[in-house]
Amino acid sequence: MNPVENTLPESPLHGIQDTLLDKHGVRLSIKRDDLLHPIIHGNKWRKLKYNLIAFRRSGKSELLTFGGAFSNHLYASAAAGKIFRIPTRAIVRGPQLDSQNPTLRFAKACGMQLHPVTRSEYRQRDCTEYLEQLKQRFTKAFILPEGGTNAAALKGVAELANSLPQHQFLVCATGSGGTLAGLLSGHTQTQVLGIAVLKNAEYLQQQISELQPSPNCAWRLLCEHHDGGYGRFSPELWQFCQWFEYTHKVPLEPIYSGKMMYALWQLIEQGYFPSGSHIIAIHTGGLQGKDGLRYRGLIGAD
Ligand SMILES: Cc1ncc(COP(=O)(O)O)c(C=O)c1O
C-alpha cells in the first residue's frame, strides 16, 4: 500500500502568454494542480492528504463523508479509499441515487458505500446532533466534512502556498472557503483573491476568518462572478473555457476553474491589477465535473 505521507511531486507552474496580459503589463502563471495526480488532483489532494494521515492515526477503520451527486470531493474520496485501501462511505444529497450518474458510478466502482438522504436531512450535515447520530450508527467511521474543509485540509493547502515563488496575487475559486483559508499561510507580500462560485457568498468571509484567524496575507473574496449561482454558467463562460483550452492548452470546467479564470480575465481587462503584477491562478482541478455536465446535457462532447 502506498503510504499517504509520500508526497507527490509538485505540480508545474505554467506561464501564459497573451496580448491582453502584455497590454496591461501583468504576468500570469497557472499552478497546474490539476496535474498533481490523475484522479485525486487539484485542491482535493491538498485537502485530503492530512485528513488521510489523521485517519490513519485515529484508530478508526473507515472514512465517512458527504457530498452532492456530482461532487468532486466524493469522487476524490472514493478514489483515495481505493488507492489507500480504506473503506469509504458517503452521505449523498438525494433523495434518490441515479445509477447512471458518472460521479456516483465511479464512487461505487471504487467501493464507496452510498447512503442517499433527503435534502432536509442533508442540510443537517454540520449539526452536532446529527453528527452524533452518525457516530453512533457508524461507530468505526472517521468523519470528514463536506468538501473536506477542516484544519487538516488547510495544512495541505498551506503546502501549496509555500511551494510557490514570490508573487503579488494568488487567485482561486471559492466554494466553502477552505482552499482560500489555506492559501493565507503563504508569502506575506501576496494578496489572495477568492472568486466565489456561488451566489450571495458574502457569508463566507466570516467562515474564512474563522478557519484562518491569523493569516499571513491580505485577502479579498469577490462575490460578483458567480454567473448565476453554484453549478450555473452562461454560454459566454463556457465559450471562454473552450477558447482558453484551445489557445492556452489548459483544460477548464465551468463550475470552478473556468469560473475563476473567466473572472480573472475580466479583472485583468478592467485594469484591476497594477502594471508589473505577477498573478498566480490556482487550477484546483475538478475536471471530472465535465462528465456530469455532459451527462445532464449542459455541455456538448469535447
Ligand atoms: C475543483 C474545485 N475547485 C475549487 C473548489 C473550492 O474549494 P473550497 O471549497 O475549498 O473553497 C472546489 C470545491 O471543493 C472544487 O471541487
The ligand as a MOL file (V3000), in Angstrom:
LIG
                    3D

  0  0  0     0  0            999 V3000
M  V30 BEGIN CTAB
M  V30 COUNTS 16 16 0 0 0
M  V30 BEGIN ATOM
M  V30 1 C -12.4500 21.7880 -8.3540 0
M  V30 2 C -12.7300 22.6510 -7.1690 0
M  V30 3 N -12.1490 23.8520 -7.0890 0
M  V30 4 C -12.3870 24.6830 -6.0630 0
M  V30 5 C -13.2410 24.3210 -5.0480 0
M  V30 6 C -13.4840 25.2980 -3.9460 0
M  V30 7 O -12.7550 24.9340 -2.8300 0
M  V30 8 P -13.2010 25.3560 -1.3810 0
M  V30 9 O -14.4790 24.5900 -1.0780 0
M  V30 10 O -12.0840 24.9210 -0.5260 0
M  V30 11 O -13.4510 26.8100 -1.3730 0
M  V30 12 C -13.8750 23.0710 -5.0750 0
M  V30 13 C -14.7680 22.6490 -4.0090 0
M  V30 14 O -14.4320 21.8930 -3.1610 0
M  V30 15 C -13.6110 22.2030 -6.1710 0
M  V30 16 O -14.1790 20.9850 -6.2770 0
M  V30 END ATOM
M  V30 BEGIN BOND
M  V30 1 1 1 2
M  V30 2 1 2 3
M  V30 3 2 2 15
M  V30 4 2 3 4
M  V30 5 1 4 5
M  V30 6 1 5 6
M  V30 7 2 5 12
M  V30 8 1 6 7
M  V30 9 1 7 8
M  V30 10 2 8 9
M  V30 11 1 8 10
M  V30 12 1 8 11
M  V30 13 1 12 13
M  V30 14 1 12 15
M  V30 15 2 13 14
M  V30 16 1 15 16
M  V30 END BOND
M  V30 END CTAB
M  END
